Amino acid sequence: MNKKRIRSQAPVTCQCQPPAVERPPSILRQVQCPGCGKFFRTNRHVDYCFNCAP
């Protein structure tokens, strides 16, 4: 008997066309905490991290 080996192939996406659905821009912004200097991403209007928040 001659058995064939079946290989699983990863899906191929064409790079010559834009994606079907455009991703919306991120609502997160990167800020630096004025209290401790840590960089983090947030969607809040306060620039302090959770550890330094008043």
Secondary structure, DSSP 4 states (H G I P E B T S, - for coil): --PPPPPP-PPP--TTS--SSPPPPPS-EEEE-TTT--EEEESSS--S-TTT--
